[in-house]
């Protein structure tokens, strides 16, 4: 009986996603926004066609607030909220196995994770009243009453340590670590979870972070699905009902990423068939007004796959790498601008030289009119793919909420792209990138 019910629920989800994709690809839906008396900021897109809802809750409790000696604290705290909940009046405690079974029985899902900027919790459920109320009640328990069991943490800590040891055998891990440290310096964006930092994290640390960070007045909730504003108001109140309603004090400020003073290169020997190359510097914050010129410009430079300049010069003309790319990673602080490629160790120096020259020339001259037209056509033509599922639309709504973007951001996205000019791109790249001060990391080749 259970198996039949679970399969049926999954089938409804699959059909819902397909139907939603056809609808959302045609037009962005209006975003409703309000703030509850508790301080919870709510962002809603009503999509009544199918009986499902996706919820994301974000707190300013990501890795940028980790102590340097306990890097990874936000990530492991989020993960441990899924390992059990305390007993409450009228309901028993649930360990991780019982919790998993409870979610499976509802045909719903709950997850938690932490990025550099935020700690996030997600809920997906059908909106049938008997199911949704129970799913929200269970999610409320996970938000407010995780058990952080010591024995489970010791097991998880060893699992994570083993994963770190395995990752350290890969040249890509070594390159990413060296690059992050070179670009970010002492900024928390450059912190890395290691076996040593894991060993310093205790259950008490997680409990303290949870109590301090998960306050309703600091939450941003994004919701997409077959629910009305009135239903969402009640849903959010129920979701946060078990968290204490305390006055919000300002959190300590986090410093900005320092610009690089000079170019630097690290050549790290590694016995691998391919050399891993990363070139870059601090980029820009997500709320920067240059966002669209940089988005379009980077599509031309290295974000457009096989139609980018980097691919043309590094791969097509010289055969130095199968894949080469560039991207910006803006956040609450200046995320890295990165050029990445893999090549034979004996070709690494040439590949680095070519990639640097492509970036230098692009910053100095900007794109051609033909390159700009092709980039706009591709970006505007592919916009529907950015919102063609519940999950993708939710990601976009959460992005709007987290970064305080205009509520009509999705409605005007193609217009913003269309109005970018060659001069806009050239000026934006000149403001953000300094090719003569980038760091370069090459991992591979013999000492």
C-alpha positions as CSV (number, residue, x, y, z in Angstrom):
1,X,0.0,0.0,0.0
2,X,2.8,2.4,1.0
3,X,4.7,1.7,-2.2
4,X,1.7,2.4,-4.3
5,X,1.0,5.6,-2.6
6,X,4.6,6.8,-2.8
7,X,4.8,6.0,-6.5
8,X,1.5,7.8,-7.1
9,X,2.8,10.9,-5.3
10,X,6.0,10.9,-7.3
11,X,4.0,10.5,-10.5
12,X,1.9,13.6,-9.6
13,X,5.1,15.6,-8.9
14,X,6.6,14.6,-12.3
15,X,3.4,15.6,-14.2
16,X,3.2,18.8,-12.2
17,X,6.7,19.8,-13.2
18,X,6.1,19.1,-16.8
19,X,2.9,21.1,-16.9
20,X,4.5,23.9,-14.9
21,X,7.4,24.0,-17.3
22,X,5.1,24.6,-20.3
23,X,3.3,27.4,-18.5
24,X,6.2,29.2,-16.8
25,X,8.3,29.2,-20.0
26,X,5.8,31.6,-21.6
27,X,5.8,34.4,-19.0
28,X,7.2,35.3,-15.6
29,X,4.5,35.3,-12.9
30,X,3.9,38.3,-10.6
31,X,5.7,38.2,-7.2
32,X,3.8,39.2,-4.1
33,X,5.8,40.4,-1.2
34,X,4.9,41.3,2.4
35,X,6.4,41.1,5.9
36,X,4.6,39.3,8.7
37,X,4.4,40.9,12.2
38,X,7.2,38.5,13.3
39,X,9.5,40.0,10.8
40,X,9.5,37.1,8.3
41,X,9.8,38.5,4.8
42,X,7.6,36.5,2.4
43,X,7.8,36.3,-1.4
44,X,5.1,34.4,-3.3
45,X,4.4,33.3,-6.9
46,X,1.0,31.7,-7.2
47,X,0.8,28.8,-9.6
48,X,-2.6,27.2,-9.2
49,X,-2.4,24.8,-12.2
50,X,-1.0,21.8,-10.3
51,X,-1.4,20.8,-6.6
52,X,2.1,21.3,-5.3
53,X,4.2,23.9,-3.5
54,X,7.9,24.6,-3.1
55,X,9.2,26.6,-0.1
56,X,12.7,28.0,0.6
57,X,13.7,29.6,3.8
58,X,17.0,31.6,3.9
59,X,18.9,33.0,6.9
60,X,22.0,35.1,7.0
61,X,24.0,32.3,8.6
62,X,26.2,31.0,5.8
63,X,29.9,30.3,5.8
64,X,30.9,33.9,5.8
65,X,30.0,34.0,9.5
66,X,32.0,30.9,10.4
67,X,34.9,31.4,12.8
68,X,38.1,30.7,10.8
69,X,39.2,27.9,13.1
70,X,35.8,26.2,12.7
71,X,35.3,26.7,9.0
72,X,32.4,24.5,7.9
73,X,30.3,25.2,11.0
74,X,27.3,26.5,9.0
75,X,27.4,23.6,6.6
76,X,27.5,20.9,9.2
77,X,24.9,22.7,11.3
78,X,22.4,22.7,8.4
79,X,23.1,19.1,7.6
80,X,22.6,18.0,11.2
81,X,19.1,19.6,11.4
82,X,18.0,16.6,9.3
83,X,19.2,14.0,11.7
84,X,16.4,14.0,14.3
85,X,13.9,16.1,16.2
86,X,13.1,16.4,19.9
87,X,9.9,15.1,21.4
88,X,7.1,17.7,21.8
89,X,3.8,17.6,23.5
90,X,1.7,15.0,21.8
91,X,4.5,13.8,19.4
92,X,7.5,11.5,20.1
93,X,11.1,12.2,19.2
94,X,12.2,11.1,15.8
95,X,15.6,9.9,14.9
96,X,17.0,10.3,11.4
97,X,15.5,7.0,10.2
98,X,12.1,7.8,11.7
99,X,12.3,11.3,10.2
100,X,13.1,9.9,6.8
101,X,10.1,7.5,7.0
102,X,7.8,10.4,8.1
103,X,8.7,12.4,5.0
104,X,8.4,9.4,2.7
105,X,5.0,8.7,4.1
106,X,3.9,12.2,3.3
107,X,5.4,12.0,-0.2
108,X,7.1,15.3,0.7
109,X,10.7,16.4,1.0
110,X,12.7,18.6,3.4
111,X,16.4,19.5,2.9
112,X,19.0,21.9,4.4
113,X,22.3,23.3,3.3
114,X,24.6,26.3,3.7
115,X,26.4,28.3,1.1
116,X,29.0,31.1,1.7
117,X,26.2,33.7,2.3
118,X,23.1,31.8,3.7
119,X,21.7,28.8,5.4
120,X,18.8,27.5,3.5
121,X,15.9,25.1,4.2
122,X,13.6,23.7,1.5
123,X,10.2,22.0,1.6
124,X,8.3,20.4,-1.2
125,X,4.8,19.0,-0.8
126,X,1.5,18.4,-2.5
127,X,-1.0,21.0,-1.5
128,X,-3.8,18.6,-0.6
129,X,-4.9,20.0,2.8
130,X,-4.4,16.7,4.8
131,X,-0.9,16.4,3.4
132,X,0.3,20.0,3.4
133,X,-0.6,20.7,7.0
134,X,1.3,17.7,8.2
135,X,4.3,18.5,6.0
136,X,4.5,22.1,7.3
137,X,4.1,20.8,10.9
138,X,7.0,18.4,10.5
139,X,9.1,21.1,8.8
140,X,8.4,23.4,11.7
141,X,9.8,20.8,14.1
142,X,13.0,20.4,12.0
143,X,13.5,24.2,11.9
144,X,13.0,24.7,15.7
145,X,13.8,21.4,17.4
146,X,16.7,19.5,15.9
147,X,18.4,17.1,18.3
148,X,22.0,17.3,17.1
149,X,22.7,13.8,18.4
150,X,26.4,13.4,19.5
151,X,26.8,9.9,18.1
152,X,25.4,10.9,14.7
153,X,27.7,14.0,14.6
154,X,30.8,11.8,15.3
155,X,29.8,9.5,12.5
156,X,29.1,12.4,10.1
157,X,32.4,14.1,11.1
158,X,34.3,11.0,10.1
159,X,32.4,10.6,6.9
160,X,33.2,14.3,6.0
161,X,36.8,13.8,7.0
162,X,37.1,10.8,4.7
163,X,35.5,12.7,1.9
164,X,38.0,15.6,2.4
165,X,41.0,13.1,2.4
166,X,39.7,11.6,-0.9
167,X,39.1,15.0,-2.5
168,X,42.7,16.0,-1.6
169,X,44.0,13.3,-3.9
170,X,42.5,15.2,-6.9
171,X,44.4,18.0,-8.7
172,X,41.1,20.0,-9.1
173,X,40.7,20.2,-5.3
174,X,44.3,21.4,-4.8
175,X,43.9,24.0,-7.5
176,X,40.5,25.3,-6.1
177,X,42.0,25.6,-2.6
178,X,45.1,27.5,-3.7
179,X,43.0,29.8,-5.9
180,X,40.5,30.6,-3.2
181,X,43.2,31.5,-0.7
182,X,45.0,33.6,-3.3
183,X,41.9,35.5,-4.4
184,X,40.2,36.0,-1.0
185,X,43.1,36.2,1.4
186,X,41.8,36.4,4.9
187,X,38.2,37.0,3.9
188,X,35.7,34.2,5.0
189,X,34.9,33.5,1.4
190,X,38.3,31.8,1.3
191,X,37.8,29.6,4.4
192,X,37.9,25.9,3.8
193,X,36.5,23.1,5.9
194,X,39.4,20.7,6.7
195,X,39.9,17.7,9.0
196,X,41.3,20.1,11.5
197,X,38.4,22.6,11.5
198,X,35.9,19.7,11.7
199,X,37.7,18.3,14.7
200,X,37.1,21.6,16.5
201,X,33.3,21.8,15.9
202,X,31.1,20.5,18.7
203,X,27.4,19.8,19.1
204,X,27.4,22.8,21.4
205,X,28.8,25.0,18.6
206,X,25.9,23.8,16.3
207,X,23.3,24.4,19.0
208,X,24.6,27.9,19.7
209,X,24.7,28.8,16.0
210,X,21.2,27.4,15.5
211,X,19.7,29.4,18.4
212,X,21.5,32.6,17.3
213,X,20.8,32.5,13.6
214,X,17.4,30.9,13.1
215,X,15.3,33.9,14.2
216,X,12.0,34.6,12.3
217,X,12.9,38.3,12.0
218,X,15.9,37.3,9.9
219,X,14.2,34.9,7.6
220,X,13.3,35.4,3.9
221,X,10.8,32.8,2.7
222,X,10.2,32.2,-1.0
223,X,7.2,30.2,-2.2
224,X,6.0,29.0,-5.6
225,X,2.9,26.8,-6.0
226,X,-0.8,26.3,-5.8
227,X,-1.4,28.4,-2.7
228,X,-3.1,31.8,-2.1
229,X,-1.6,34.6,-0.2
230,X,-4.0,33.8,2.7
231,X,-2.9,30.2,2.7
232,X,0.8,31.2,2.6
233,X,0.3,33.6,5.5
234,X,-1.0,30.8,7.6
235,X,1.6,28.4,6.3
236,X,4.5,30.6,7.2
237,X,3.1,31.4,10.7
238,X,2.9,27.6,11.3
239,X,6.4,27.0,9.9
240,X,7.9,29.5,12.4
241,X,5.6,28.9,15.3
242,X,8.1,26.9,17.3
243,X,11.0,29.3,17.0
244,X,11.3,31.9,19.7
245,X,10.0,35.4,18.7
246,X,12.9,37.5,20.0
247,X,14.0,41.0,19.1
248,X,16.5,41.1,16.2
249,X,19.8,42.6,17.0
250,X,22.1,43.6,14.2
251,X,24.6,41.0,13.3
252,X,28.3,41.9,13.2
253,X,29.4,43.3,9.9
254,X,31.6,41.1,7.6
255,X,34.4,43.0,5.9
256,X,34.7,43.2,2.1
257,X,37.1,41.2,-0.1
258,X,40.3,43.2,-0.5
259,X,41.4,43.9,-4.1
260,X,44.6,42.2,-5.3
261,X,47.7,44.4,-5.1
262,X,49.8,42.5,-7.7
263,X,49.8,39.6,-10.0
264,X,50.9,36.2,-8.6
265,X,51.4,32.7,-9.9
266,X,51.6,29.4,-8.2
267,X,52.9,26.3,-10.0
268,X,52.1,23.3,-7.8
269,X,53.5,19.9,-8.9
270,X,51.1,17.1,-9.1
271,X,51.3,13.7,-10.8
272,X,48.3,14.0,-13.1
273,X,47.7,13.6,-16.8
274,X,46.1,17.1,-17.0
275,X,47.2,20.4,-15.5
276,X,44.4,22.3,-13.9
277,X,44.6,26.0,-14.5
278,X,42.7,28.8,-12.7
279,X,43.1,32.5,-13.4
280,X,41.2,35.3,-11.7
281,X,40.6,37.9,-9.0
282,X,37.8,39.3,-6.8
283,X,34.9,40.3,-9.0
284,X,31.8,42.2,-7.8
285,X,28.8,42.0,-5.4
286,X,25.4,40.8,-6.6
287,X,23.8,44.2,-6.2
288,X,26.3,45.9,-8.4
289,X,24.6,48.1,-11.2
290,X,27.0,46.6,-13.7
291,X,25.4,43.1,-13.4
292,X,23.8,43.0,-16.8
293,X,26.8,44.3,-18.8
294,X,29.0,41.9,-17.0
295,X,26.5,39.0,-17.6
296,X,26.4,39.7,-21.3
297,X,30.0,40.4,-21.6
298,X,31.1,37.3,-19.9
299,X,28.9,35.2,-22.1
300,X,31.0,36.5,-25.0
301,X,34.3,36.2,-23.2
302,X,34.0,32.7,-21.7
303,X,30.5,31.9,-20.5
304,X,29.0,31.0,-23.8
305,X,30.5,27.6,-24.2
306,X,31.7,26.8,-27.7
307,X,30.8,30.3,-29.0
308,X,33.0,32.2,-26.5
309,X,36.3,34.0,-27.3
310,X,38.3,31.9,-24.9
311,X,37.1,28.7,-26.6
312,X,37.9,30.1,-30.0
313,X,41.4,31.1,-29.1
314,X,42.4,28.4,-26.7
315,X,40.6,25.3,-28.1
316,X,39.7,25.9,-31.7
317,X,42.7,27.8,-33.0
318,X,45.4,26.2,-30.8
319,X,44.0,22.9,-29.5
320,X,45.3,23.6,-26.0
321,X,42.2,22.5,-24.1
322,X,39.0,20.7,-24.7
323,X,37.1,23.1,-22.5
324,X,37.8,26.6,-21.2
325,X,35.4,28.9,-19.5
326,X,35.0,32.0,-17.4
327,X,32.4,33.2,-14.9
328,X,31.7,35.7,-12.1
329,X,30.3,34.4,-8.8
330,X,28.8,37.6,-7.1
331,X,27.4,37.3,-3.6
332,X,26.9,39.6,-0.6
333,X,30.6,40.3,-1.2
334,X,32.8,40.3,-4.3
335,X,32.9,36.7,-5.4
336,X,35.7,35.5,-7.7
337,X,36.0,36.1,-11.4
338,X,37.5,32.8,-12.7
339,X,39.0,31.6,-15.9
340,X,39.4,27.8,-15.9
341,X,40.8,25.1,-18.1
342,X,42.7,21.8,-18.2
343,X,45.5,21.1,-20.5
344,X,48.6,18.8,-20.9
345,X,51.3,19.9,-18.4
346,X,53.7,20.6,-21.1
347,X,51.2,23.0,-22.7
348,X,50.2,24.8,-19.5
349,X,52.4,27.8,-19.9
350,X,51.2,28.5,-23.4
351,X,47.5,28.0,-22.4
352,X,48.0,30.5,-19.5
353,X,49.6,33.0,-21.8
354,X,46.8,32.7,-24.4
355,X,44.0,32.9,-21.9
356,X,45.5,35.9,-20.2
357,X,45.9,37.7,-23.5
358,X,42.3,37.0,-24.5
359,X,41.1,38.5,-21.2
360,X,43.4,41.5,-21.5
361,X,42.3,42.3,-25.0
362,X,38.6,41.9,-24.1
363,X,38.9,44.3,-21.1
364,X,40.8,46.8,-23.3
365,X,38.6,46.7,-26.4
366,X,35.3,45.1,-25.4
367,X,33.2,42.9,-27.7
368,X,32.4,43.5,-31.4
369,X,28.9,44.4,-32.5
370,X,28.4,41.0,-34.0
371,X,29.5,39.2,-30.8
372,X,27.1,41.4,-28.8
373,X,24.1,40.6,-31.1
374,X,24.8,36.9,-31.0
375,X,25.1,36.9,-27.2
376,X,21.8,38.8,-26.8
377,X,20.0,36.5,-29.1
378,X,21.2,33.4,-27.2
379,X,20.5,34.8,-23.7
380,X,17.1,36.2,-24.6
381,X,16.1,33.2,-26.6
382,X,17.2,30.9,-23.7
383,X,15.5,32.9,-20.9
384,X,12.5,30.5,-20.8
385,X,14.8,27.7,-19.7
386,X,15.7,29.7,-16.6
387,X,12.2,29.4,-15.3
388,X,10.8,26.2,-16.9
389,X,10.3,24.3,-13.6
390,X,9.0,24.9,-10.1
391,X,12.6,24.6,-8.8
392,X,14.1,27.0,-11.2
393,X,11.4,29.6,-10.6
394,X,11.8,29.2,-6.9
395,X,15.6,29.7,-7.2
396,X,14.9,32.9,-9.1
397,X,12.4,34.2,-6.5
398,X,14.8,33.3,-3.7
399,X,17.6,35.2,-5.6
400,X,15.3,38.3,-5.8
401,X,14.4,38.0,-2.1
402,X,18.0,37.4,-0.9
403,X,19.6,40.2,-2.9
404,X,16.7,42.7,-2.6
405,X,16.2,42.9,-6.3
406,X,13.1,44.6,-7.9
407,X,10.0,42.4,-7.8
408,X,9.7,42.8,-11.6
409,X,13.3,41.5,-12.1
410,X,12.1,38.5,-14.1
411,X,9.6,40.5,-16.1
412,X,12.3,42.9,-17.2
413,X,15.3,40.5,-17.5
414,X,15.2,40.2,-21.3
415,X,14.8,44.0,-21.6
416,X,17.8,44.6,-19.4
417,X,19.8,42.2,-21.6
418,X,18.6,43.9,-24.8
419,X,19.6,47.4,-23.8
420,X,23.3,46.5,-23.0
421,X,25.7,48.2,-25.4
422,X,29.3,47.5,-26.5
423,X,30.2,50.7,-24.5
424,X,28.4,49.4,-21.4
425,X,30.4,46.1,-21.5
426,X,33.7,47.8,-22.1
427,X,33.2,50.3,-19.3
428,X,31.9,47.6,-16.8
429,X,34.8,45.2,-17.5
430,X,37.3,48.1,-17.2
431,X,35.8,48.9,-13.8
432,X,35.8,45.3,-12.5
433,X,38.8,43.5,-13.9
434,X,42.5,44.3,-13.8
435,X,44.3,41.7,-16.0
436,X,47.7,42.8,-14.8
437,X,46.8,41.9,-11.2
438,X,45.2,38.5,-11.5
439,X,46.4,35.4,-9.7
440,X,47.2,32.2,-11.7
441,X,47.3,28.7,-10.2
442,X,48.6,25.8,-12.2
443,X,48.4,22.3,-10.6
444,X,50.1,19.5,-12.6
445,X,53.5,18.5,-13.9
446,X,56.6,17.4,-12.1
447,X,58.7,19.5,-9.7
